[in-house]
Amino acid sequence: MGLAPAARDSGKKTGNNRRMRGGNRALKRVFYLSAFASLRTTPASRAFYDRKRAEGKRHTQALIALARRRVNVLWAMLRDGERFRPAAA
């Protein structure tokens, strides 16, 4: 379960995207499960997930994209010292 796929190209092969094996497995799982739970409770998360599915991504790929987005939001909050404020509907 990688939150950021990395290309591992070799020779003539390109686009060989594989999930990252490094990092804190427990923390990645927390973000994945958090994204999964947010589908039912957060309309913005559901809209993002539905948009990724419409782009042709599979369920797991769309969920990982949502988890990555949540990581980015959390990082921005920590960086800026801000509290979470949901976007106005």
mmCIF file of the C-alpha atoms, coordinates in Angstrom:
data_MODEL
# 
_entry.id   MODEL 
# 
loop_
_atom_site.group_PDB 
_atom_site.id 
_atom_site.type_symbol 
_atom_site.label_atom_id 
_atom_site.label_alt_id 
_atom_site.label_comp_id 
_atom_site.label_asym_id 
_atom_site.label_entity_id 
_atom_site.label_seq_id 
_atom_site.pdbx_PDB_ins_code 
_atom_site.Cartn_x 
_atom_site.Cartn_y 
_atom_site.Cartn_z 
_atom_site.occupancy 
_atom_site.B_iso_or_equiv 
_atom_site.pdbx_formal_charge 
_atom_site.auth_seq_id 
_atom_site.auth_comp_id 
_atom_site.auth_asym_id 
_atom_site.auth_atom_id 
_atom_site.pdbx_PDB_model_num 
ATOM 1  C CA . MET A 1 1  ? 0.000   0.000  0.000   1.00 0.00 ? 1  MET A CA 1 
ATOM 2  C CA . GLY A 1 2  ? 2.106   2.913  -1.235  1.00 0.00 ? 2  GLY A CA 1 
ATOM 3  C CA . LEU A 1 3  ? 0.896   6.450  -1.064  1.00 0.00 ? 3  LEU A CA 1 
ATOM 4  C CA . ALA A 1 4  ? 3.333   7.601  -3.737  1.00 0.00 ? 4  ALA A CA 1 
ATOM 5  C CA . PRO A 1 5  ? 4.051   5.261  -6.658  1.00 0.00 ? 5  PRO A CA 1 
ATOM 6  C CA . ALA A 1 6  ? 7.608   5.447  -7.937  1.00 0.00 ? 6  ALA A CA 1 
ATOM 7  C CA . ALA A 1 7  ? 8.873   4.618  -11.399 1.00 0.00 ? 7  ALA A CA 1 
ATOM 8  C CA . ARG A 1 8  ? 11.505  1.898  -11.448 1.00 0.00 ? 8  ARG A CA 1 
ATOM 9  C CA . ASP A 1 9  ? 12.494  1.978  -15.088 1.00 0.00 ? 9  ASP A CA 1 
ATOM 10 C CA . SER A 1 10 ? 15.255  -0.240 -16.370 1.00 0.00 ? 10 SER A CA 1 
ATOM 11 C CA . GLY A 1 11 ? 16.740  -0.254 -19.850 1.00 0.00 ? 11 GLY A CA 1 
ATOM 12 C CA . LYS A 1 12 ? 14.033  -0.134 -22.495 1.00 0.00 ? 12 LYS A CA 1 
ATOM 13 C CA . LYS A 1 13 ? 11.189  -0.670 -20.058 1.00 0.00 ? 13 LYS A CA 1 
ATOM 14 C CA . THR A 1 14 ? 9.385   2.521  -19.081 1.00 0.00 ? 14 THR A CA 1 
ATOM 15 C CA . GLY A 1 15 ? 6.354   3.251  -16.992 1.00 0.00 ? 15 GLY A CA 1 
ATOM 16 C CA . ASN A 1 16 ? 6.976   0.383  -14.606 1.00 0.00 ? 16 ASN A CA 1 
ATOM 17 C CA . ASN A 1 17 ? 5.189   1.967  -11.664 1.00 0.00 ? 17 ASN A CA 1 
ATOM 18 C CA . ARG A 1 18 ? 5.300   -0.043 -8.502  1.00 0.00 ? 18 ARG A CA 1 
ATOM 19 C CA . ARG A 1 19 ? 4.206   0.864  -5.034  1.00 0.00 ? 19 ARG A CA 1 
ATOM 20 C CA . MET A 1 20 ? 6.853   1.949  -2.594  1.00 0.00 ? 20 MET A CA 1 
ATOM 21 C CA . ARG A 1 21 ? 7.816   -0.689 -0.059  1.00 0.00 ? 21 ARG A CA 1 
ATOM 22 C CA . GLY A 1 22 ? 9.594   1.673  2.303   1.00 0.00 ? 22 GLY A CA 1 
ATOM 23 C CA . GLY A 1 23 ? 8.211   3.916  4.994   1.00 0.00 ? 23 GLY A CA 1 
ATOM 24 C CA . ASN A 1 24 ? 6.194   3.326  8.102   1.00 0.00 ? 24 ASN A CA 1 
ATOM 25 C CA . ARG A 1 25 ? 3.705   0.571  7.303   1.00 0.00 ? 25 ARG A CA 1 
ATOM 26 C CA . ALA A 1 26 ? 1.473   1.306  10.278  1.00 0.00 ? 26 ALA A CA 1 
ATOM 27 C CA . LEU A 1 27 ? 1.238   4.992  9.376   1.00 0.00 ? 27 LEU A CA 1 
ATOM 28 C CA . LYS A 1 28 ? 0.415   4.173  5.736   1.00 0.00 ? 28 LYS A CA 1 
ATOM 29 C CA . ARG A 1 29 ? -2.322  1.852  6.965   1.00 0.00 ? 29 ARG A CA 1 
ATOM 30 C CA . VAL A 1 30 ? -3.737  4.591  9.203   1.00 0.00 ? 30 VAL A CA 1 
ATOM 31 C CA . PHE A 1 31 ? -4.020  6.974  6.258   1.00 0.00 ? 31 PHE A CA 1 
ATOM 32 C CA . TYR A 1 32 ? -5.522  4.288  4.012   1.00 0.00 ? 32 TYR A CA 1 
ATOM 33 C CA . LEU A 1 33 ? -8.171  3.374  6.593   1.00 0.00 ? 33 LEU A CA 1 
ATOM 34 C CA . SER A 1 34 ? -8.803  7.039  7.322   1.00 0.00 ? 34 SER A CA 1 
ATOM 35 C CA . ALA A 1 35 ? -9.454  7.651  3.627   1.00 0.00 ? 35 ALA A CA 1 
ATOM 36 C CA . PHE A 1 36 ? -11.772 4.647  3.479   1.00 0.00 ? 36 PHE A CA 1 
ATOM 37 C CA . ALA A 1 37 ? -13.770 5.835  6.502   1.00 0.00 ? 37 ALA A CA 1 
ATOM 38 C CA . SER A 1 38 ? -14.020 9.372  5.127   1.00 0.00 ? 38 SER A CA 1 
ATOM 39 C CA . LEU A 1 39 ? -15.929 8.150  2.065   1.00 0.00 ? 39 LEU A CA 1 
ATOM 40 C CA . ARG A 1 40 ? -19.075 7.801  4.159   1.00 0.00 ? 40 ARG A CA 1 
ATOM 41 C CA . THR A 1 41 ? -18.736 10.928 6.277   1.00 0.00 ? 41 THR A CA 1 
ATOM 42 C CA . THR A 1 42 ? -17.059 13.612 4.183   1.00 0.00 ? 42 THR A CA 1 
ATOM 43 C CA . PRO A 1 43 ? -18.738 14.788 0.970   1.00 0.00 ? 43 PRO A CA 1 
ATOM 44 C CA . ALA A 1 44 ? -15.484 16.339 -0.328  1.00 0.00 ? 44 ALA A CA 1 
ATOM 45 C CA . SER A 1 45 ? -13.656 13.026 0.068   1.00 0.00 ? 45 SER A CA 1 
ATOM 46 C CA . ARG A 1 46 ? -16.472 11.180 -1.682  1.00 0.00 ? 46 ARG A CA 1 
ATOM 47 C CA . ALA A 1 47 ? -16.420 13.678 -4.560  1.00 0.00 ? 47 ALA A CA 1 
ATOM 48 C CA . PHE A 1 48 ? -12.632 13.289 -4.946  1.00 0.00 ? 48 PHE A CA 1 
ATOM 49 C CA . TYR A 1 49 ? -12.935 9.483  -4.861  1.00 0.00 ? 49 TYR A CA 1 
ATOM 50 C CA . ASP A 1 50 ? -15.777 9.507  -7.418  1.00 0.00 ? 50 ASP A CA 1 
ATOM 51 C CA . ARG A 1 51 ? -13.747 11.796 -9.693  1.00 0.00 ? 51 ARG A CA 1 
ATOM 52 C CA . LYS A 1 52 ? -10.784 9.401  -9.571  1.00 0.00 ? 52 LYS A CA 1 
ATOM 53 C CA . ARG A 1 53 ? -13.067 6.458  -10.332 1.00 0.00 ? 53 ARG A CA 1 
ATOM 54 C CA . ALA A 1 54 ? -14.502 8.379  -13.305 1.00 0.00 ? 54 ALA A CA 1 
ATOM 55 C CA . GLU A 1 55 ? -10.917 8.845  -14.536 1.00 0.00 ? 55 GLU A CA 1 
ATOM 56 C CA . GLY A 1 56 ? -10.691 5.063  -14.772 1.00 0.00 ? 56 GLY A CA 1 
ATOM 57 C CA . LYS A 1 57 ? -8.807  4.295  -11.578 1.00 0.00 ? 57 LYS A CA 1 
ATOM 58 C CA . ARG A 1 58 ? -9.668  1.144  -9.666  1.00 0.00 ? 58 ARG A CA 1 
ATOM 59 C CA . HIS A 1 59 ? -11.088 1.294  -6.145  1.00 0.00 ? 59 HIS A CA 1 
ATOM 60 C CA . THR A 1 60 ? -7.737  0.767  -4.423  1.00 0.00 ? 60 THR A CA 1 
ATOM 61 C CA . GLN A 1 61 ? -5.952  3.276  -6.659  1.00 0.00 ? 61 GLN A CA 1 
ATOM 62 C CA . ALA A 1 62 ? -8.610  5.921  -6.007  1.00 0.00 ? 62 ALA A CA 1 
ATOM 63 C CA . LEU A 1 63 ? -8.450  5.236  -2.272  1.00 0.00 ? 63 LEU A CA 1 
ATOM 64 C CA . ILE A 1 64 ? -4.662  5.582  -2.232  1.00 0.00 ? 64 ILE A CA 1 
ATOM 65 C CA . ALA A 1 65 ? -4.979  8.862  -4.159  1.00 0.00 ? 65 ALA A CA 1 
ATOM 66 C CA . LEU A 1 66 ? -7.434  10.081 -1.511  1.00 0.00 ? 66 LEU A CA 1 
ATOM 67 C CA . ALA A 1 67 ? -5.090  8.991  1.283   1.00 0.00 ? 67 ALA A CA 1 
ATOM 68 C CA . ARG A 1 68 ? -2.245  10.868 -0.397  1.00 0.00 ? 68 ARG A CA 1 
ATOM 69 C CA . ARG A 1 69 ? -4.401  13.976 -0.647  1.00 0.00 ? 69 ARG A CA 1 
ATOM 70 C CA . ARG A 1 70 ? -5.178  13.730 3.071   1.00 0.00 ? 70 ARG A CA 1 
ATOM 71 C CA . VAL A 1 71 ? -1.435  13.440 3.797   1.00 0.00 ? 71 VAL A CA 1 
ATOM 72 C CA . ASN A 1 72 ? -0.826  16.601 1.785   1.00 0.00 ? 72 ASN A CA 1 
ATOM 73 C CA . VAL A 1 73 ? -3.519  18.492 3.714   1.00 0.00 ? 73 VAL A CA 1 
ATOM 74 C CA . LEU A 1 74 ? -2.125  17.310 7.051   1.00 0.00 ? 74 LEU A CA 1 
ATOM 75 C CA . TRP A 1 75 ? 1.400   18.308 6.037   1.00 0.00 ? 75 TRP A CA 1 
ATOM 76 C CA . ALA A 1 76 ? 0.207   21.798 5.014   1.00 0.00 ? 76 ALA A CA 1 
ATOM 77 C CA . MET A 1 77 ? -1.590  22.185 8.347   1.00 0.00 ? 77 MET A CA 1 
ATOM 78 C CA . LEU A 1 78 ? 1.541   21.217 10.286  1.00 0.00 ? 78 LEU A CA 1 
ATOM 79 C CA . ARG A 1 79 ? 3.783   23.411 8.122   1.00 0.00 ? 79 ARG A CA 1 
ATOM 80 C CA . ASP A 1 80 ? 1.582   26.496 8.461   1.00 0.00 ? 80 ASP A CA 1 
ATOM 81 C CA . GLY A 1 81 ? 0.446   25.915 12.044  1.00 0.00 ? 81 GLY A CA 1 
ATOM 82 C CA . GLU A 1 82 ? -3.197  26.040 10.955  1.00 0.00 ? 82 GLU A CA 1 
ATOM 83 C CA . ARG A 1 83 ? -6.273  24.208 12.134  1.00 0.00 ? 83 ARG A CA 1 
ATOM 84 C CA . PHE A 1 84 ? -8.429  22.254 9.714   1.00 0.00 ? 84 PHE A CA 1 
ATOM 85 C CA . ARG A 1 85 ? -11.224 24.290 8.192   1.00 0.00 ? 85 ARG A CA 1 
ATOM 86 C CA . PRO A 1 86 ? -13.450 22.368 5.782   1.00 0.00 ? 86 PRO A CA 1 
ATOM 87 C CA . ALA A 1 87 ? -14.107 24.151 2.507   1.00 0.00 ? 87 ALA A CA 1 
ATOM 88 C CA . ALA A 1 88 ? -17.483 25.822 2.231   1.00 0.00 ? 88 ALA A CA 1 
ATOM 89 C CA . ALA A 1 89 ? -20.002 23.793 0.230   1.00 0.00 ? 89 ALA A CA 1 
# 
